[in-house]
Amino acid sequence: MRALLQRVSHASVATGGQTIGQCGPGLLILVCAMQGDTEAEAGRLAAKIAKLRIFTDEAGKMNRSILDIGGSALVISQFTLAADTSRGNRPGFSGAAAPDVGRHLYARFAELIAEQGIATETGEFGADMQVSLLNDGPVTIWMES
């Protein structure tokens, strides 16, 4: 699985003009299931993200996790993280998991983040969504399981 983490002051996602998910201080997590991924990869990625020390402590050092700060997460599926731009000018997405597998692993990943003790909301798999965020730092981190 691939994830792009953005440390945010707040973030929200809307579809059809309606806000369907949001978070306060914490993480906006864009996630993509890749071909061959299983729930094991989703579990490893969720556990790593929960413990990742990318929030500042009293000394201004990135030394605290989302759990340490009591932060929340907004998890959004984004198959474009599978983009292959190595040939031509149009990205290819054949490395992404099939939609039924992607939907399952996205939902399971969000559940696993919540099971870590993080308040979690989600977008809508496969929907045209509008994402708003206030990036904090900015801190943006790419991860793969």
PyMOL commands that place a pseudoatom at each C-alpha (Angstrom):
pseudoatom trace, name=CA, resn=MET, resi=1, chain=A, elem=C, hetatm=0, pos=[0.000, 0.000, 0.000]
pseudoatom trace, name=CA, resn=ARG, resi=2, chain=A, elem=C, hetatm=0, pos=[1.060, 3.540, -0.592]
pseudoatom trace, name=CA, resn=ALA, resi=3, chain=A, elem=C, hetatm=0, pos=[0.194, 6.503, 1.578]
pseudoatom trace, name=CA, resn=LEU, resi=4, chain=A, elem=C, hetatm=0, pos=[0.854, 10.192, 1.450]
pseudoatom trace, name=CA, resn=LEU, resi=5, chain=A, elem=C, hetatm=0, pos=[0.641, 11.795, 4.888]
pseudoatom trace, name=CA, resn=GLN, resi=6, chain=A, elem=C, hetatm=0, pos=[0.082, 15.473, 5.402]
pseudoatom trace, name=CA, resn=ARG, resi=7, chain=A, elem=C, hetatm=0, pos=[0.294, 16.925, 8.890]
pseudoatom trace, name=CA, resn=VAL, resi=8, chain=A, elem=C, hetatm=0, pos=[-2.678, 19.259, 9.115]
pseudoatom trace, name=CA, resn=SER, resi=9, chain=A, elem=C, hetatm=0, pos=[-4.266, 21.789, 11.421]
pseudoatom trace, name=CA, resn=HIS, resi=10, chain=A, elem=C, hetatm=0, pos=[-7.570, 20.683, 9.897]
pseudoatom trace, name=CA, resn=ALA, resi=11, chain=A, elem=C, hetatm=0, pos=[-8.845, 18.935, 6.769]
pseudoatom trace, name=CA, resn=SER, resi=12, chain=A, elem=C, hetatm=0, pos=[-12.187, 18.072, 5.216]
pseudoatom trace, name=CA, resn=VAL, resi=13, chain=A, elem=C, hetatm=0, pos=[-13.540, 16.187, 2.236]
pseudoatom trace, name=CA, resn=ALA, resi=14, chain=A, elem=C, hetatm=0, pos=[-16.757, 16.873, 0.359]
pseudoatom trace, name=CA, resn=THR, resi=15, chain=A, elem=C, hetatm=0, pos=[-18.662, 15.216, -2.444]
pseudoatom trace, name=CA, resn=GLY, resi=16, chain=A, elem=C, hetatm=0, pos=[-21.804, 16.523, -4.089]
pseudoatom trace, name=CA, resn=GLY, resi=17, chain=A, elem=C, hetatm=0, pos=[-21.426, 19.762, -2.137]
pseudoatom trace, name=CA, resn=GLN, resi=18, chain=A, elem=C, hetatm=0, pos=[-21.710, 17.942, 1.218]
pseudoatom trace, name=CA, resn=THR, resi=19, chain=A, elem=C, hetatm=0, pos=[-18.883, 17.510, 3.721]
pseudoatom trace, name=CA, resn=ILE, resi=20, chain=A, elem=C, hetatm=0, pos=[-18.561, 13.789, 4.391]
pseudoatom trace, name=CA, resn=GLY, resi=21, chain=A, elem=C, hetatm=0, pos=[-15.430, 13.675, 6.546]
pseudoatom trace, name=CA, resn=GLN, resi=22, chain=A, elem=C, hetatm=0, pos=[-13.133, 15.942, 8.496]
pseudoatom trace, name=CA, resn=CYS, resi=23, chain=A, elem=C, hetatm=0, pos=[-10.389, 16.036, 11.079]
pseudoatom trace, name=CA, resn=GLY, resi=24, chain=A, elem=C, hetatm=0, pos=[-8.865, 18.543, 13.444]
pseudoatom trace, name=CA, resn=PRO, resi=25, chain=A, elem=C, hetatm=0, pos=[-5.148, 18.645, 14.202]
pseudoatom trace, name=CA, resn=GLY, resi=26, chain=A, elem=C, hetatm=0, pos=[-3.640, 15.416, 12.946]
pseudoatom trace, name=CA, resn=LEU, resi=27, chain=A, elem=C, hetatm=0, pos=[-3.170, 13.712, 9.604]
pseudoatom trace, name=CA, resn=LEU, resi=28, chain=A, elem=C, hetatm=0, pos=[-4.728, 13.751, 6.179]
pseudoatom trace, name=CA, resn=ILE, resi=29, chain=A, elem=C, hetatm=0, pos=[-3.864, 10.292, 4.837]
pseudoatom trace, name=CA, resn=LEU, resi=30, chain=A, elem=C, hetatm=0, pos=[-4.209, 9.670, 1.111]
pseudoatom trace, name=CA, resn=VAL, resi=31, chain=A, elem=C, hetatm=0, pos=[-4.000, 5.914, 0.544]
pseudoatom trace, name=CA, resn=CYS, resi=32, chain=A, elem=C, hetatm=0, pos=[-3.806, 3.549, -2.439]
pseudoatom trace, name=CA, resn=ALA, resi=33, chain=A, elem=C, hetatm=0, pos=[-3.889, -0.242, -2.480]
pseudoatom trace, name=CA, resn=MET, resi=34, chain=A, elem=C, hetatm=0, pos=[-1.456, -1.708, -4.989]
pseudoatom trace, name=CA, resn=GLN, resi=35, chain=A, elem=C, hetatm=0, pos=[-1.654, -5.021, -6.852]
pseudoatom trace, name=CA, resn=GLY, resi=36, chain=A, elem=C, hetatm=0, pos=[-0.717, -7.854, -4.522]
pseudoatom trace, name=CA, resn=ASP, resi=37, chain=A, elem=C, hetatm=0, pos=[-1.487, -5.929, -1.330]
pseudoatom trace, name=CA, resn=THR, resi=38, chain=A, elem=C, hetatm=0, pos=[-3.261, -7.730, 1.505]
pseudoatom trace, name=CA, resn=GLU, resi=39, chain=A, elem=C, hetatm=0, pos=[-4.666, -6.833, 4.907]
pseudoatom trace, name=CA, resn=ALA, resi=40, chain=A, elem=C, hetatm=0, pos=[-1.198, -7.539, 6.313]
pseudoatom trace, name=CA, resn=GLU, resi=41, chain=A, elem=C, hetatm=0, pos=[0.229, -4.543, 4.417]
pseudoatom trace, name=CA, resn=ALA, resi=42, chain=A, elem=C, hetatm=0, pos=[-2.677, -2.406, 5.576]
pseudoatom trace, name=CA, resn=GLY, resi=43, chain=A, elem=C, hetatm=0, pos=[-1.987, -3.428, 9.168]
pseudoatom trace, name=CA, resn=ARG, resi=44, chain=A, elem=C, hetatm=0, pos=[1.730, -2.703, 9.008]
pseudoatom trace, name=CA, resn=LEU, resi=45, chain=A, elem=C, hetatm=0, pos=[1.139, 0.682, 7.407]
pseudoatom trace, name=CA, resn=ALA, resi=46, chain=A, elem=C, hetatm=0, pos=[-1.530, 1.689, 9.944]
pseudoatom trace, name=CA, resn=ALA, resi=47, chain=A, elem=C, hetatm=0, pos=[0.686, 0.665, 12.881]
pseudoatom trace, name=CA, resn=LYS, resi=48, chain=A, elem=C, hetatm=0, pos=[3.667, 2.578, 11.477]
pseudoatom trace, name=CA, resn=ILE, resi=49, chain=A, elem=C, hetatm=0, pos=[1.616, 5.725, 10.845]
pseudoatom trace, name=CA, resn=ALA, resi=50, chain=A, elem=C, hetatm=0, pos=[0.165, 5.682, 14.368]
pseudoatom trace, name=CA, resn=LYS, resi=51, chain=A, elem=C, hetatm=0, pos=[3.673, 5.683, 15.871]
pseudoatom trace, name=CA, resn=LEU, resi=52, chain=A, elem=C, hetatm=0, pos=[5.381, 7.985, 13.364]
pseudoatom trace, name=CA, resn=ARG, resi=53, chain=A, elem=C, hetatm=0, pos=[6.892, 10.914, 15.275]
pseudoatom trace, name=CA, resn=ILE, resi=54, chain=A, elem=C, hetatm=0, pos=[6.165, 13.882, 13.030]
pseudoatom trace, name=CA, resn=PHE, resi=55, chain=A, elem=C, hetatm=0, pos=[4.475, 16.261, 15.469]
pseudoatom trace, name=CA, resn=THR, resi=56, chain=A, elem=C, hetatm=0, pos=[6.477, 18.802, 17.417]
pseudoatom trace, name=CA, resn=ASP, resi=57, chain=A, elem=C, hetatm=0, pos=[7.256, 18.605, 21.104]
pseudoatom trace, name=CA, resn=GLU, resi=58, chain=A, elem=C, hetatm=0, pos=[7.810, 21.517, 23.512]
pseudoatom trace, name=CA, resn=ALA, resi=59, chain=A, elem=C, hetatm=0, pos=[11.301, 22.078, 22.062]
pseudoatom trace, name=CA, resn=GLY, resi=60, chain=A, elem=C, hetatm=0, pos=[9.956, 22.320, 18.498]
pseudoatom trace, name=CA, resn=LYS, resi=61, chain=A, elem=C, hetatm=0, pos=[11.432, 18.943, 17.471]
pseudoatom trace, name=CA, resn=MET, resi=62, chain=A, elem=C, hetatm=0, pos=[9.408, 16.377, 15.526]
pseudoatom trace, name=CA, resn=ASN, resi=63, chain=A, elem=C, hetatm=0, pos=[9.259, 13.923, 18.392]
pseudoatom trace, name=CA, resn=ARG, resi=64, chain=A, elem=C, hetatm=0, pos=[5.571, 13.146, 18.970]
pseudoatom trace, name=CA, resn=SER, resi=65, chain=A, elem=C, hetatm=0, pos=[3.146, 10.811, 17.214]
pseudoatom trace, name=CA, resn=ILE, resi=66, chain=A, elem=C, hetatm=0, pos=[-0.490, 11.395, 16.350]
pseudoatom trace, name=CA, resn=LEU, resi=67, chain=A, elem=C, hetatm=0, pos=[-1.296, 9.225, 19.372]
pseudoatom trace, name=CA, resn=ASP, resi=68, chain=A, elem=C, hetatm=0, pos=[0.890, 11.400, 21.606]
pseudoatom trace, name=CA, resn=ILE, resi=69, chain=A, elem=C, hetatm=0, pos=[-0.952, 14.578, 20.608]
pseudoatom trace, name=CA, resn=GLY, resi=70, chain=A, elem=C, hetatm=0, pos=[-4.444, 13.030, 20.638]
pseudoatom trace, name=CA, resn=GLY, resi=71, chain=A, elem=C, hetatm=0, pos=[-4.812, 13.932, 16.959]
pseudoatom trace, name=CA, resn=SER, resi=72, chain=A, elem=C, hetatm=0, pos=[-7.375, 12.747, 14.449]
pseudoatom trace, name=CA, resn=ALA, resi=73, chain=A, elem=C, hetatm=0, pos=[-7.135, 11.409, 10.908]
pseudoatom trace, name=CA, resn=LEU, resi=74, chain=A, elem=C, hetatm=0, pos=[-8.966, 11.872, 7.648]
pseudoatom trace, name=CA, resn=VAL, resi=75, chain=A, elem=C, hetatm=0, pos=[-8.374, 8.870, 5.363]
pseudoatom trace, name=CA, resn=ILE, resi=76, chain=A, elem=C, hetatm=0, pos=[-9.078, 9.306, 1.651]
pseudoatom trace, name=CA, resn=SER, resi=77, chain=A, elem=C, hetatm=0, pos=[-8.615, 6.741, -1.098]
pseudoatom trace, name=CA, resn=GLN, resi=78, chain=A, elem=C, hetatm=0, pos=[-6.510, 8.031, -3.974]
pseudoatom trace, name=CA, resn=PHE, resi=79, chain=A, elem=C, hetatm=0, pos=[-5.696, 5.538, -6.713]
pseudoatom trace, name=CA, resn=THR, resi=80, chain=A, elem=C, hetatm=0, pos=[-3.555, 8.163, -8.464]
pseudoatom trace, name=CA, resn=LEU, resi=81, chain=A, elem=C, hetatm=0, pos=[-0.801, 7.368, -5.949]
pseudoatom trace, name=CA, resn=ALA, resi=82, chain=A, elem=C, hetatm=0, pos=[-0.242, 4.331, -8.183]
pseudoatom trace, name=CA, resn=ALA, resi=83, chain=A, elem=C, hetatm=0, pos=[0.691, 6.572, -11.126]
pseudoatom trace, name=CA, resn=ASP, resi=84, chain=A, elem=C, hetatm=0, pos=[3.478, 5.318, -13.347]
pseudoatom trace, name=CA, resn=THR, resi=85, chain=A, elem=C, hetatm=0, pos=[4.966, 8.286, -15.202]
pseudoatom trace, name=CA, resn=SER, resi=86, chain=A, elem=C, hetatm=0, pos=[7.984, 6.473, -16.641]
pseudoatom trace, name=CA, resn=ARG, resi=87, chain=A, elem=C, hetatm=0, pos=[6.670, 6.430, -20.220]
pseudoatom trace, name=CA, resn=GLY, resi=88, chain=A, elem=C, hetatm=0, pos=[4.919, 9.098, -22.235]
pseudoatom trace, name=CA, resn=ASN, resi=89, chain=A, elem=C, hetatm=0, pos=[2.889, 11.984, -20.912]
pseudoatom trace, name=CA, resn=ARG, resi=90, chain=A, elem=C, hetatm=0, pos=[-0.156, 10.147, -19.603]
pseudoatom trace, name=CA, resn=PRO, resi=91, chain=A, elem=C, hetatm=0, pos=[0.273, 8.366, -16.262]
pseudoatom trace, name=CA, resn=GLY, resi=92, chain=A, elem=C, hetatm=0, pos=[-0.586, 4.684, -16.108]
pseudoatom trace, name=CA, resn=PHE, resi=93, chain=A, elem=C, hetatm=0, pos=[-2.440, 3.219, -13.155]
pseudoatom trace, name=CA, resn=SER, resi=94, chain=A, elem=C, hetatm=0, pos=[-2.159, -0.495, -13.855]
pseudoatom trace, name=CA, resn=GLY, resi=95, chain=A, elem=C, hetatm=0, pos=[-0.191, -0.982, -10.616]
pseudoatom trace, name=CA, resn=ALA, resi=96, chain=A, elem=C, hetatm=0, pos=[-3.248, -0.107, -8.513]
pseudoatom trace, name=CA, resn=ALA, resi=97, chain=A, elem=C, hetatm=0, pos=[-5.276, -2.925, -7.020]
pseudoatom trace, name=CA, resn=ALA, resi=98, chain=A, elem=C, hetatm=0, pos=[-8.527, -3.875, -8.739]
pseudoatom trace, name=CA, resn=PRO, resi=99, chain=A, elem=C, hetatm=0, pos=[-11.432, -1.694, -7.546]
pseudoatom trace, name=CA, resn=ASP, resi=100, chain=A, elem=C, hetatm=0, pos=[-13.070, -4.393, -5.383]
pseudoatom trace, name=CA, resn=VAL, resi=101, chain=A, elem=C, hetatm=0, pos=[-9.754, -5.171, -3.661]
pseudoatom trace, name=CA, resn=GLY, resi=102, chain=A, elem=C, hetatm=0, pos=[-8.900, -1.476, -3.377]
pseudoatom trace, name=CA, resn=ARG, resi=103, chain=A, elem=C, hetatm=0, pos=[-12.262, -0.695, -1.770]
pseudoatom trace, name=CA, resn=HIS, resi=104, chain=A, elem=C, hetatm=0, pos=[-11.848, -3.490, 0.773]
pseudoatom trace, name=CA, resn=LEU, resi=105, chain=A, elem=C, hetatm=0, pos=[-8.256, -2.583, 1.687]
pseudoatom trace, name=CA, resn=TYR, resi=106, chain=A, elem=C, hetatm=0, pos=[-9.087, 1.134, 1.923]
pseudoatom trace, name=CA, resn=ALA, resi=107, chain=A, elem=C, hetatm=0, pos=[-11.961, 0.421, 4.317]
pseudoatom trace, name=CA, resn=ARG, resi=108, chain=A, elem=C, hetatm=0, pos=[-9.841, -2.005, 6.329]
pseudoatom trace, name=CA, resn=PHE, resi=109, chain=A, elem=C, hetatm=0, pos=[-6.947, 0.466, 6.511]
pseudoatom trace, name=CA, resn=ALA, resi=110, chain=A, elem=C, hetatm=0, pos=[-9.292, 3.159, 7.890]
pseudoatom trace, name=CA, resn=GLU, resi=111, chain=A, elem=C, hetatm=0, pos=[-10.613, 0.657, 10.459]
pseudoatom trace, name=CA, resn=LEU, resi=112, chain=A, elem=C, hetatm=0, pos=[-7.065, -0.237, 11.472]
pseudoatom trace, name=CA, resn=ILE, resi=113, chain=A, elem=C, hetatm=0, pos=[-6.144, 3.431, 11.947]
pseudoatom trace, name=CA, resn=ALA, resi=114, chain=A, elem=C, hetatm=0, pos=[-9.209, 3.826, 14.181]
pseudoatom trace, name=CA, resn=GLU, resi=115, chain=A, elem=C, hetatm=0, pos=[-8.289, 0.636, 16.079]
pseudoatom trace, name=CA, resn=GLN, resi=116, chain=A, elem=C, hetatm=0, pos=[-4.964, 2.305, 16.954]
pseudoatom trace, name=CA, resn=GLY, resi=117, chain=A, elem=C, hetatm=0, pos=[-7.014, 4.750, 19.050]
pseudoatom trace, name=CA, resn=ILE, resi=118, chain=A, elem=C, hetatm=0, pos=[-7.115, 7.578, 16.504]
pseudoatom trace, name=CA, resn=ALA, resi=119, chain=A, elem=C, hetatm=0, pos=[-10.407, 9.355, 15.790]
pseudoatom trace, name=CA, resn=THR, resi=120, chain=A, elem=C, hetatm=0, pos=[-10.851, 8.606, 12.073]
pseudoatom trace, name=CA, resn=GLU, resi=121, chain=A, elem=C, hetatm=0, pos=[-13.162, 9.816, 9.334]
pseudoatom trace, name=CA, resn=THR, resi=122, chain=A, elem=C, hetatm=0, pos=[-13.079, 8.907, 5.648]
pseudoatom trace, name=CA, resn=GLY, resi=123, chain=A, elem=C, hetatm=0, pos=[-13.896, 10.025, 2.156]
pseudoatom trace, name=CA, resn=GLU, resi=124, chain=A, elem=C, hetatm=0, pos=[-15.951, 7.956, -0.284]
pseudoatom trace, name=CA, resn=PHE, resi=125, chain=A, elem=C, hetatm=0, pos=[-14.133, 5.312, -2.304]
pseudoatom trace, name=CA, resn=GLY, resi=126, chain=A, elem=C, hetatm=0, pos=[-14.247, 6.030, -6.037]
pseudoatom trace, name=CA, resn=ALA, resi=127, chain=A, elem=C, hetatm=0, pos=[-16.101, 9.325, -5.680]
pseudoatom trace, name=CA, resn=ASP, resi=128, chain=A, elem=C, hetatm=0, pos=[-15.139, 12.680, -7.167]
pseudoatom trace, name=CA, resn=MET, resi=129, chain=A, elem=C, hetatm=0, pos=[-14.121, 14.479, -3.983]
pseudoatom trace, name=CA, resn=GLN, resi=130, chain=A, elem=C, hetatm=0, pos=[-12.985, 17.954, -3.050]
pseudoatom trace, name=CA, resn=VAL, resi=131, chain=A, elem=C, hetatm=0, pos=[-10.355, 17.982, -0.313]
pseudoatom trace, name=CA, resn=SER, resi=132, chain=A, elem=C, hetatm=0, pos=[-9.546, 21.056, 1.765]
pseudoatom trace, name=CA, resn=LEU, resi=133, chain=A, elem=C, hetatm=0, pos=[-6.682, 21.240, 4.215]
pseudoatom trace, name=CA, resn=LEU, resi=134, chain=A, elem=C, hetatm=0, pos=[-4.437, 23.542, 6.135]
pseudoatom trace, name=CA, resn=ASN, resi=135, chain=A, elem=C, hetatm=0, pos=[-1.029, 21.863, 5.933]
pseudoatom trace, name=CA, resn=ASP, resi=136, chain=A, elem=C, hetatm=0, pos=[0.929, 22.284, 9.164]
pseudoatom trace, name=CA, resn=GLY, resi=137, chain=A, elem=C, hetatm=0, pos=[4.656, 22.779, 8.687]
pseudoatom trace, name=CA, resn=PRO, resi=138, chain=A, elem=C, hetatm=0, pos=[4.299, 21.901, 5.885]
pseudoatom trace, name=CA, resn=VAL, resi=139, chain=A, elem=C, hetatm=0, pos=[5.028, 18.260, 6.641]
pseudoatom trace, name=CA, resn=THR, resi=140, chain=A, elem=C, hetatm=0, pos=[4.287, 15.788, 3.837]
pseudoatom trace, name=CA, resn=ILE, resi=141, chain=A, elem=C, hetatm=0, pos=[5.611, 12.214, 3.961]
pseudoatom trace, name=CA, resn=TRP, resi=142, chain=A, elem=C, hetatm=0, pos=[5.427, 9.397, 1.381]
pseudoatom trace, name=CA, resn=MET, resi=143, chain=A, elem=C, hetatm=0, pos=[5.165, 5.844, 2.740]
pseudoatom trace, name=CA, resn=GLU, resi=144, chain=A, elem=C, hetatm=0, pos=[4.931, 2.361, 1.269]
pseudoatom trace, name=CA, resn=SER, resi=145, chain=A, elem=C, hetatm=0, pos=[4.202, -0.891, 3.068]
for i in range(1, 145): cmd.bond("trace and resi %d" % i, "trace and resi %d" % (i + 1))
show_as sticks, trace
zoom trace
